[in-house]
Amino acid sequence: MASKPSIPKGTRDFSPTEVAKRHYIIQIIKNNFEKFGFQPIETPSFENSETLMGKYGEEGDRLIFKILNSGDYLAKANATHLENKDSTKLTASISEKALRYDLTVPFARYVVQHQNEIEFPFKRYQIQPVWRADRPQKGRFREFFQCDADVVGSKSLWQEVELVQLYDTVFSALGLEGVTIKINNRKILSGIADVIGASDKLIDFTVALDKLDKIGEDGVKKEMMEKGISAAAILKVQPLFHFTGTISEKISQLSVLLAESEEGMKGVEELRFICDNVMKLGLSNSTLDLDVTLARGLNYYTGAIFEVAPPKAVAMGSIGGGGRYDDLTGIFGLKNMSGVGVSFGLDRIYLVIEELNLFPETVTATSKALFINYGDAEAFYGLQAIQKLRAAGIKVELYPDNAKVAKQFQHADKRGIPFAVIAGEQEIASDTFVLKNLISGEQRTVDFESLKQDLLRS
């Protein structure tokens, strides 16, 4: 007996209902990307290995799916590496391509490769799948979609202001209230490390600080000391452990704390500009919050850092994030190309909307009516009407087989189709149809125009 087929761990099949809900989210994100002036691009699902490798650190490189060369891939393999079972060196000779790990590095490659065709500043969005050889767990998959929007070729902080508005606009359109858009600045984190004399331990300091809400003040202090940060340095950042107040009050506190750091004060001024203008312009359903513990992408971001938290009613990690980077394309030789971008976490957004029951019923609506099949003559009569109903934008379909009527009604019920259209010899002779409401059981005889209007209204 053949074994039951399966799919690789970390991948998923999506039912018609799930696909409809995902498309609903994607369409809202896409529409708003375009309202904000972002243009769509697409890049190949796989890149040359040299494009991807070395761009994500040692851990990231390990998670990249490599593609074996076609044909006899061992023919050109290095015999010594093969004999020594040196997988790292062997891979380079048997795999020249790899599935993309994210959309950012392919975007950087795209900008460099097409720089003479692009009008800068260039606002691009990209909604495509990516692959990571990660350990599958709840909310983490090996194949998933990223929804990114970036602006390259401009250092203007108005871009950050607009990206905050973009987040707010998308989540408002999705009906998500109570979303918190957290903001920080890489320069502020550098400034704090500088002020306390721990510039050489910036990563250790910020990684520990980022855990404040998880392990508490004592836990953070303990971890910092274990990393070699002195008690005197920790005392200087004591205010950060109780960092409360309005955004303006937080910025004032940072101005005092970072007064002796030029880098830190640059970050303060950037934050002040972004936050002041966002607050003046206003947000619909989201809250902007300055979070000095936010420390994502330290080896990547150079200015503003964003992270989006879902409504507090849902226990879920961040549903979006991004930031400013000053040298995205430098990895491919094009220097001084500053950019800023944000990403929407499609899978987590889906789970949040599902948990809060915010998907409109129309998202998963199936056909409005099923035409019952009594035979070829009746099917042809029905398809003539179906053709005109579809032209009017109405979803209708014909049951393909001349099966028992009970079976056809049962099919409509299982599909959630609310109406059946019955047309036998008598209806064909009188050029009419019987429209039956499968929920109430009510039915009536109508001409085509009445049939169309009834289905449009339902």
Disulfide bonds with the S-S distance in Angstrom:
none
